[in-house]
Amino acid sequence: MKLEFLGTADSAGFPVHNCQCMVCTYHRDKGLKNLSTSVYIKVDNNVILLDAGIEDISNIFDGNDIKAVFLTHFHADHCLGLLRLRHSAQKINCFHPKDENGFSDLFKHKHSICYNEIEEFKTQTIDDISFTTIPLKHSKNTFGYLIKTKNKTIAYLTDCSGIAKNSLDFLKSQKIDLAFIDACYDERKEVGNHLNYNQASDILDELKVKEGYLMHISHTTLEYILKNKVKLKYKYVKTGDEFYLG
């Protein structure tokens, strides 16, 4: 059983169209790309998705059974892939926070996807893996997830500009092996819809996680880190990073 990142960037990804910053130029010259943050857990030939923002996600997992999709929220960079995935020959359960509008016409034309609204701090179990919703502060109604396998407890916390006391208290009551948290901004920006890497690191410290990682990075944040040789307490995850869950 493993967890793998398909992308680790913010909604723009990189390279950004026509951007000449050092990050975008490097990725363009090397034929590399980092797309919006999206994760999957694979058990044998079964797949559980955490967000589905990558447009061709239906092709990436063609041939795999998608047991469920757990959406953090309905911003395009976290659910764009559902526009094509909904035409699957397989019925797919999608679990998500309350959102009357959703994204585009997903609710109007559901096709093969069954949308299941879930409440705060409720648990859904798929293939002996439990997913508990954690309310996060963001510009849309957003959940993080506490994921428990037989051997690991994982906190997946994107997107967020902060974590309310009830969510923080819940997380602190857990013994978290792995935590991944939104750190879109660099230290120059302290207020917005996301955390900067210092704010995110402080939260990881408070949660006393065994292993903590940053995610949802922007090209401007990465450029700032490289140019200023910023020493981070926690690393950013990279596309293709794998974490074995036992």
N, C-alpha and C positions, 0 to 999 in steps of 0.2 A: 504494500500500500504506500502510495507516495502523493505528495502535494507538489505541483509544479506551476510556475508562473509563465503564462503565455505572453504577458506584457507587464511592465511595471511603471509606466509613465502616466502623466496627466492626460487630459482630454486632447491636447494638441499632439501628443506623441513627439517623436523626432526621428528623422529630420523634419522640421516644420517647413511648409511650403515656402520656398525662396528665401529662407532665413540663412544668413551668412555667418552666424555665430560659430565659434570653434567646435561646439558640440554637434550642431547640425551639419557643418561642413565635413567633419570627421566621419559621421555616420553615412553621409551621402557618398563620400569618396570610397568608403569601404563596402558600400552596398548593404549597410546595416540599417535596422530600424528597431525602434522600441515603441510599441503601441500601448494603448490605454490599459490600465491595470486589470488583469483578468487571471483567474486561478482555476485549476481543476484538481480534483482528487481522483485518483485512479485505483480501483480495486479489481484485479484481474482484467476483464475486458469491459468493465462498467466504469462510467464516468459520472462524477458529480461536479457541476460547475458552480463556482462562486463568481457571479456576474458573467455577462456575455457581451461585452462591449466591442469585441473584435468582429468585424463584419463577416468574415468568412469562417466563423467558428463552426458552422454546419459542415464545411468541407474538412476542417481540421479533424473532426471527430466522426466523419463518415466511416461506418463500419463498427463503431462503438455504441453500446447501449448507454444513453444518457438517462440516468436514474432520477435526476432532479437538477433544477437550477435554483440556487439561492441568490436572489438579487439583494444588493444593499439598498438600491434606490433606482428611480426611473430616469436619471439623466442619461443622455444618449450614449456617452462613453462607457456606460455600464450595461446597456441593454440593446445596443444597435444590432447585435448579431441575432436577436430574436426575430427580426423582420424576415430573415430567410429560414432560420431554424424552425419557425412555426409551420413550414410546409413539409416537415419531416413525415415519413411514413409511420413513425413511431409516436405514440402519445407520450408527452413529456410534462411532468409536474413542475410548475414554477412557483416558488414560495417568495413572498415579497411583503414589504410594509404597506400600510394603507396609503393609497394614492388614487384620488378620484379620476385623475386625468391619465395616469400612466405615461406612456410614450407613444407618440404617433397614433396609429389606429390598432395597436396591439390588442386592446380590449374589445374593439369592435369586430375585428377579424382574427379570432383566436386560432382557428384551424386546429393544429395538433397539440397546442399548448393549453394546459389546464392551469389557470391562475388561482392561487390559493393565498388569500390575505392572512397574515399571521400577526399575532399581538406581541406586545413587548414582554420580554423575558419568558416566552413560551418555547418549548422544545419540540423539534421534529426529528424523528430518527429514520435514517435511510441506511440499509445494509449494516446495521449495528454501529453506525456513526451518528452521534447526536449533534444537532445544531440548535443552539439557544440564541434567540434574538437579543441584541443589546442596543437600545436607543442611543443614537449619536447626534451631535449638533451639526447641522448642515443646512443648506438653503432649500433642500427638499427633505421630506420625511425619510429618514435613513436609519438602517440597522447595520451594526456590526454583528459578528457571529462568534460565539464561543463553541468551538468544535471539540468533541471528545471522541477519541478512538479508545481501543482497549489499552493502549500504552502511552498516549499523548493527549495533552490538553492544549489547544491552539486558540489564540485570540486573533481575529481578523477584523481590523478596525479602519475601514475606509468607506467613504470620504468623511472627514470631520474637521470642524473648527474648534472642537472641545468635547469633553465628556462630562455629562451631568453627574451630580453626586450619587444618585441612585445606581447609575450604570458603573461608576467608578467603584462604589462600595461592593457591588456584585462581583466585579472583576478581581478586586482585592481579596475576596473570600475564596478565590480559586488558586490552585497551584498551577501556574501557567508555564508550560514547557517552551512554547514558541509563541511569539507575538509579532504581528505585522501591523504597522500603523502609518496612516497618512502623514507625509511630511513633504507636501508639495512645495512649500515656500522655503527660501533661504532666510537668514536672520534679519534681513532688511525689512521684511514684511511681518508684522506681528498681529494684524487684524485682517480677517477675510473669511472665506468659506472653507479654508484648510488650515492645517498647522504648519509652522515652520519646523526645521529639524531640531532646533533647541527645545521648543515646546513639546514636540513628540518624544524627544529623549527624556524629558522630565517626567512624562507620563509613564514611560517604560520603567524608569527608575522607581516611581511610586508603586507600580504594580509588582515590582521585584520578580520580573520574569527571568527564567533561566537563560533564554536566548531571545534577543529582541532585534527587530529589523525595521528599517524605514522603507516606504514605498510611495508611489504616485508622484514621482519626481518630474519636474518640468525641465526643459532645456536651459532656461535661464538660471535655475537653481544649480544644475550640474555645472554650468559654465562658471558660476560664481565660486563654487567649491574648488574647481580646478585652478582658476586664475589666482585665487587667494590662498591656495594650499590649506584649506580648512581641514582641521583634524576632527573627525566626528567620533562620538562615543559609540554610536551604533551604525552599522553599514546599511546602505541601500541594497535591496534585492535587485537582481538583474534578470532580464528575460532568459528563461531556460533554467533558472535555479530550481533545484529539486530538494525536497525534504522528505526523508523516509519516516513513515509513521508507525512502522512495525507491523 
